Amino acid sequence: MNTRRSGSLSLVRLLGNWQQPASRAPLYQQLAQALRLLILDGRLPLNSRLPGERELAAALNVSRTTVASALGQLRDEEYLVSRHGSGSVIVLPEQRSVPGRHSVPQALDLSTAALPAGPEIHHAFSHALSQLPGFLDHTGYDRQGLLSVRQTVAERYCARGLPTTADEIMMVNGAVQGFALVLRLLTGPGDRVAVDNPTYPLAHAAIEGASCRAVGIALPEQGWDCAALAATLAQTAPRLVYLLPDFHNPTGRCMDADTRREVAEIAARARTTLVVDETMVDLWYDAPPPPPLAAFGDRQTITIGSAGKSFWGGLRLGWVRAPVRTIASLTQVRDSLDLGSPLLEQLAVQALINDGERFLPQRRAMLRERRDAAAAMLQRHFPEWRFQMPEGGLSFWVELPRPLASQFAASALSAGIHIGAGPRFGADGAFERFMRLPFALETARLEDALVRLQPIWQSLSRAPLRSRSLV
């Protein structure tokens, strides 16, 4: 079987400052720990092949024995398998309890920005079940989605200032699938896709899965850089621009109306399609967002929504809003993937949208309290960290005083805490000075995690940054 191969230079960038001079762990264990983190974060794709031991040792400037021992440890832990003629191939271990082995399910996960289900989820499914008999005389296959559900989503857009009909809506299995469908329709291998830098990690995965190349547009200290967007479109001619204007992941910022208008005008002049991810649109804490970006440039914009953050990730349901002809084309493209979204989930999401004004205000209030409490805890336990208060969303984008994000994440993982290192959100190992820290966790549990992380950070930050020397 042919497998993709990770380049040694790319792997060195992903590893970043993996050596920990203050650690008592042998160097091979530090390397194994850093590689394990890249695998668990998805930055090293499953079934891809690592460089050979000799090549990797030369790239990392360490001994071949160090590399061989690190890879041997990962093979023992079942993160690598050796295949004749293919070298070391990345896999995931079976989830079972083995003494002395790292176990992901037992770790405290601070890498995922999401909430558990509330009581409204059970109520919505109960309501959906009561409606289901009316659909049982049909085949259940519907590539565009139930008409009544699409009408409900369309009415939601109309209420937000974007006139929309049911024919302009397509139900999909989550926002990532929606983006993947758009990529399949509008791009080809080697095409460029412009993205915010940083941006949502699974957007990078979808772009790579479509054999496209991401072109990053750096986010400034505040807002968005429209001049940089215009220059990128002029210089690189991307097929698409993927944006998260509504409480951007990971920064939590919201694009104002004037910037939305300017972005739409830039895209229209360049005749470039905007793909707008509105996954976080309901999670605002100070003020609701402006009208959808498509309201400022409808013909050049495809909008993707999701029930995952607003309601519950377990629903795995989203939607695409686009011109009717685009929706028809996406429906045809979908034939090669699936035959539609589950009806019960569609009915449940319809109930949640209709009932949202009852429970979403309380959810926002709860999250705002957790955000404020988390900010106070960060200032107390990590006064040298810098961050801006997010206007919405579920996380802080924390700037560290030193480029230690990957080292910190690897050390935290060994202590049973999984955190999102900054390079997950950029390309080619960028953002080693940043990490994403969700505040969705209960305040007491989050503080316990921060207390456990504090000595790990202090140990790393007091040590001198590594210099590459042969070991």
ChimeraX attribute file (.defattr): number of C-alpha atoms within 10 A of each C-alpha:
attribute: neighborCount
match mode: 1-to-1
recipient: residues
	/A:1	5
	/A:2	8
	/A:3	12
	/A:4	13
	/A:5	17
	/A:6	14
	/A:7	14
	/A:8	18
	/A:9	15
	/A:10	12
	/A:11	21
	/A:12	16
	/A:13	14
	/A:14	23
	/A:15	23
	/A:16	20
	/A:17	20
	/A:18	24
	/A:19	21
	/A:20	22
	/A:21	17
	/A:22	14
	/A:23	13
	/A:24	9
	/A:25	10
	/A:26	13
	/A:27	20
	/A:28	22
	/A:29	19
	/A:30	22
	/A:31	24
	/A:32	24
	/A:33	22
	/A:34	25
	/A:35	23
	/A:36	23
	/A:37	25
	/A:38	22
	/A:39	18
	/A:40	16
	/A:41	18
	/A:42	14
	/A:43	22
	/A:44	21
	/A:45	18
	/A:46	17
	/A:47	18
	/A:48	19
	/A:49	24
	/A:50	22
	/A:51	20
	/A:52	16
	/A:53	19
	/A:54	14
	/A:55	16
	/A:56	21
	/A:57	20
	/A:58	14
	/A:59	14
	/A:60	19
	/A:61	13
	/A:62	18
	/A:63	17
	/A:64	19
	/A:65	14
	/A:66	20
	/A:67	24
	/A:68	18
	/A:69	17
	/A:70	23
	/A:71	24
	/A:72	19
	/A:73	18
	/A:74	23
	/A:75	19
	/A:76	13
	/A:77	19
	/A:78	14
	/A:79	23
	/A:80	26
	/A:81	21
	/A:82	14
	/A:83	11
	/A:84	7
	/A:85	6
	/A:86	18
	/A:87	17
	/A:88	24
	/A:89	21
	/A:90	23
	/A:91	20
	/A:92	15
	/A:93	15
	/A:94	10
	/A:95	9
	/A:96	10
	/A:97	11
	/A:98	9
	/A:99	7
	/A:100	7
	/A:101	10
	/A:102	16
	/A:103	18
	/A:104	16
	/A:105	11
	/A:106	10
	/A:107	15
	/A:108	17
	/A:109	18
	/A:110	20
	/A:111	18
	/A:112	17
	/A:113	20
	/A:114	20
	/A:115	19
	/A:116	12
	/A:117	13
	/A:118	12
	/A:119	8
	/A:120	18
	/A:121	19
	/A:122	12
	/A:123	14
	/A:124	22
	/A:125	19
	/A:126	15
	/A:127	17
	/A:128	20
	/A:129	15
	/A:130	11
	/A:131	14
	/A:132	13
	/A:133	9
	/A:134	9
	/A:135	12
	/A:136	10
	/A:137	8
	/A:138	8
	/A:139	7
	/A:140	15
	/A:141	14
	/A:142	17
	/A:143	19
	/A:144	25
	/A:145	23
	/A:146	21
	/A:147	15
	/A:148	13
	/A:149	22
	/A:150	24
	/A:151	18
	/A:152	19
	/A:153	26
	/A:154	20
	/A:155	17
	/A:156	16
	/A:157	18
	/A:158	15
	/A:159	11
	/A:160	13
	/A:161	14
	/A:162	18
	/A:163	14
	/A:164	19
	/A:165	19
	/A:166	20
	/A:167	18
	/A:168	20
	/A:169	28
	/A:170	28
	/A:171	29
	/A:172	29
	/A:173	20
	/A:174	23
	/A:175	26
	/A:176	21
	/A:177	20
	/A:178	26
	/A:179	25
	/A:180	17
	/A:181	22
	/A:182	22
	/A:183	23
	/A:184	19
	/A:185	16
	/A:186	14
	/A:187	19
	/A:188	13
	/A:189	13
	/A:190	12
	/A:191	19
	/A:192	20
	/A:193	23
	/A:194	23
	/A:195	26
	/A:196	24
	/A:197	20
	/A:198	24
	/A:199	24
	/A:200	21
	/A:201	18
	/A:202	15
	/A:203	20
	/A:204	21
	/A:205	17
	/A:206	18
	/A:207	24
	/A:208	15
	/A:209	14
	/A:210	18
	/A:211	17
	/A:212	20
	/A:213	17
	/A:214	25
	/A:215	18
	/A:216	18
	/A:217	20
	/A:218	16
	/A:219	17
	/A:220	10
	/A:221	8
	/A:222	11
	/A:223	13
	/A:224	21
	/A:225	16
	/A:226	16
	/A:227	11
	/A:228	14
	/A:229	21
	/A:230	17
	/A:231	13
	/A:232	17
	/A:233	22
	/A:234	13
	/A:235	9
	/A:236	13
	/A:237	16
	/A:238	22
	/A:239	19
	/A:240	26
	/A:241	24
	/A:242	22
	/A:243	22
	/A:244	25
	/A:245	27
	/A:246	29
	/A:247	25
	/A:248	27
	/A:249	27
	/A:250	26
	/A:251	25
	/A:252	23
	/A:253	22
	/A:254	24
	/A:255	19
	/A:256	16
	/A:257	15
	/A:258	10
	/A:259	16
	/A:260	22
	/A:261	15
	/A:262	16
	/A:263	22
	/A:264	23
	/A:265	16
	/A:266	20
	/A:267	20
	/A:268	17
	/A:269	12
	/A:270	15
	/A:271	15
	/A:272	18
	/A:273	20
	/A:274	25
	/A:275	25
	/A:276	23
	/A:277	27
	/A:278	21
	/A:279	25
	/A:280	23
	/A:281	23
	/A:282	22
	/A:283	26
	/A:284	24
	/A:285	20
	/A:286	11
	/A:287	10
	/A:288	14
	/A:289	21
	/A:290	18
	/A:291	18
	/A:292	21
	/A:293	29
	/A:294	23
	/A:295	19
	/A:296	19
	/A:297	21
	/A:298	19
	/A:299	15
	/A:300	21
	/A:301	24
	/A:302	24
	/A:303	24
	/A:304	27
	/A:305	25
	/A:306	28
	/A:307	24
	/A:308	19
	/A:309	22
	/A:310	22
	/A:311	24
	/A:312	19
	/A:313	16
	/A:314	14
	/A:315	21
	/A:316	19
	/A:317	25
	/A:318	23
	/A:319	24
	/A:320	31
	/A:321	29
	/A:322	25
	/A:323	18
	/A:324	15
	/A:325	11
	/A:326	18
	/A:327	20
	/A:328	17
	/A:329	14
	/A:330	23
	/A:331	22
	/A:332	13
	/A:333	15
	/A:334	21
	/A:335	11
	/A:336	8
	/A:337	9
	/A:338	13
	/A:339	15
	/A:340	20
	/A:341	23
	/A:342	19
	/A:343	19
	/A:344	19
	/A:345	19
	/A:346	25
	/A:347	23
	/A:348	25
	/A:349	27
	/A:350	22
	/A:351	21
	/A:352	23
	/A:353	20
	/A:354	14
	/A:355	13
	/A:356	16
	/A:357	10
	/A:358	12
	/A:359	14
	/A:360	17
	/A:361	15
	/A:362	11
	/A:363	18
	/A:364	19
	/A:365	14
	/A:366	14
	/A:367	23
	/A:368	23
	/A:369	15
	/A:370	21
	/A:371	26
	/A:372	15
	/A:373	16
	/A:374	25
	/A:375	17
	/A:376	13
	/A:377	17
	/A:378	19
	/A:379	13
	/A:380	10
	/A:381	15
	/A:382	17
	/A:383	10
	/A:384	12
	/A:385	15
	/A:386	15
	/A:387	16
	/A:388	15
	/A:389	14
	/A:390	24
	/A:391	22
	/A:392	29
	/A:393	33
	/A:394	30
	/A:395	27
	/A:396	25
	/A:397	21
	/A:398	20
	/A:399	20
	/A:400	20
	/A:401	12
	/A:402	13
	/A:403	19
	/A:404	25
	/A:405	26
	/A:406	30
	/A:407	24
	/A:408	25
	/A:409	26
	/A:410	25
	/A:411	25
	/A:412	21
	/A:413	22
	/A:414	14
	/A:415	15
	/A:416	18
	/A:417	21
	/A:418	22
	/A:419	25
	/A:420	23
	/A:421	26
	/A:422	28
	/A:423	27
	/A:424	27
	/A:425	26
	/A:426	21
	/A:427	21
	/A:428	17
	/A:429	19
	/A:430	18
	/A:431	23
	/A:432	24
	/A:433	18
	/A:434	27
	/A:435	27
	/A:436	26
	/A:437	23
	/A:438	24
	/A:439	26
	/A:440	22
	/A:441	21
	/A:442	13
	/A:443	17
	/A:444	12
	/A:445	11
	/A:446	21
	/A:447	17
	/A:448	10
	/A:449	17
	/A:450	19
	/A:451	14
	/A:452	15
	/A:453	19
	/A:454	13
	/A:455	12
	/A:456	16
	/A:457	19
	/A:458	11
	/A:459	14
	/A:460	19
	/A:461	17
	/A:462	9
	/A:463	12
	/A:464	10
	/A:465	17
	/A:466	12
	/A:467	9
	/A:468	11
	/A:469	9
	/A:470	11
	/A:471	12
